[in-house]
Amino acid sequence: MTKHFNIAIDGPAGAGKSTIAKMVAKELGFVYVDTGAMYRTMALSFLRQGIDPADEAAIAAACGGVDITIRYEDGAQQVFLNGENVTGLIRTEEVGNMASSTSVYMPVREKLVELQKQLAARENVIMDGRDIGTCVLPDAPVKIYLTASSRVRAERRYKELTKKGLSCDLDEIRKDIEERDHRDMHREHSPLKQAEDAVLLDSSPMTAQEVAAAIIRIACEHGLEVEQ
Ligand code: DC
């Protein structure tokens, strides 16, 4: 099997992982794999079925009936839930919180980690999530732990939402982000943490372009050959 060059990016909600991973993927010709979208798609299915996120047995039983597939259209990841393209339906706070609550269960994680490993074995990927460097791609030559202060992350989210014309409260957003961080970092299985060999980048004082350039530089230092 050909060995691919994979880049793992982990970090808390709103650190800019997906924006930056997309930029790096475009620059390097890599495929961007958004693993959060997969947990969100599972969560959407559980929400539609009215399953209580605290009911572990019901979540485990429902996993078997969820089929998630990933396809790429013009380089953009599209995610399908039992054949339906749900890419446009999974970006709400409700789905994000449900994803955080239900990603604590092993049956959910096992199913998605398998899919993520298959995607990374096929081609050069830049994959973002919470456990990519620690669990999904432990041998990735480049691991980045991307973070930013909860204040900066809340402000970015606030700007994003108000730009879309949605009304929101900055303090509420910050509280939500801090709760999600706590849940993602303190769960039993594959909690969010920096892998020992990951490079820590704090994006608080940096632009997205600066962070993307830093990641490409780190990848080159770790053996990636880029055509000039
Ligand atoms: O990155 P995101 O906000 O789209 O992720 C939604 C939730 O999914 C996140 O709060 C925790 C979970 N998740 C996970 O447990 N492992 C991953 N690799 C990616 C996301």
Residues whose N, C-alpha, C, O or C-beta is under 5 A from the ligand:
A	BS01	DC	A13 T35 G36 A37 Y39 G96 A99 S100 S103 D128 G129 R130 D131 D184
